Amino acid sequence: MPFFSGRFITLVIEEAIIFIFITLLDYPSMWVKLAAQVVVVVLNYVISKLFVFKNR
């Protein structure tokens, strides 16, 4: 369950980043999506290390 919760949290964060920067602030979509993916990958790694696979 922590794995799916972590992935869901990063999905919500990614969608928020895209909504704020593309829709509200009118930034270029390609760069915002690239930056959002980098943030999501880093957060998924940190969440996996700290919460999901901490016993292994």
C-alpha positions in Angstrom: 0.0 0.0 0.0 2.8 2.5 0.7 4.0 2.0 -2.9 0.7 3.0 -4.5 0.2 5.8 -2.0 3.6 7.3 -2.9 2.9 7.0 -6.6 -0.5 8.6 -6.2 1.1 11.5 -4.3 3.6 12.1 -7.0 0.9 11.9 -9.6 -1.0 14.7 -7.8 2.1 16.8 -7.5 2.9 16.3 -11.2 -0.6 17.4 -12.2 -0.4 20.4 -9.9 2.9 21.5 -11.4 1.5 21.1 -14.9 -1.7 23.0 -14.1 0.0 25.8 -12.3 2.9 26.5 -14.7 1.1 25.7 -18.0 -2.5 26.8 -17.4 -2.1 29.6 -15.0 1.3 31.0 -15.7 1.5 30.2 -19.4 5.0 28.7 -19.4 6.2 26.6 -22.4 4.6 23.1 -22.0 7.6 21.0 -23.1 10.0 22.5 -20.4 7.4 22.3 -17.7 6.6 18.7 -18.4 10.3 17.9 -18.5 10.9 19.6 -15.1 7.8 17.9 -13.7 9.1 14.5 -14.7 12.4 15.2 -13.1 10.7 16.2 -9.9 8.5 13.1 -10.0 11.4 10.7 -10.6 13.4 12.2 -7.7 10.3 12.1 -5.4 9.6 8.5 -6.4 13.1 7.5 -5.6 13.1 9.3 -2.2 9.7 7.9 -1.2 10.8 4.4 -2.2 14.0 4.6 -0.2 12.5 6.2 2.9 9.0 4.5 3.1 8.5 1.6 0.8 11.6 -0.4 0.8 13.1 0.7 4.1 13.3 -2.8 5.6 15.3 -4.2 2.6 
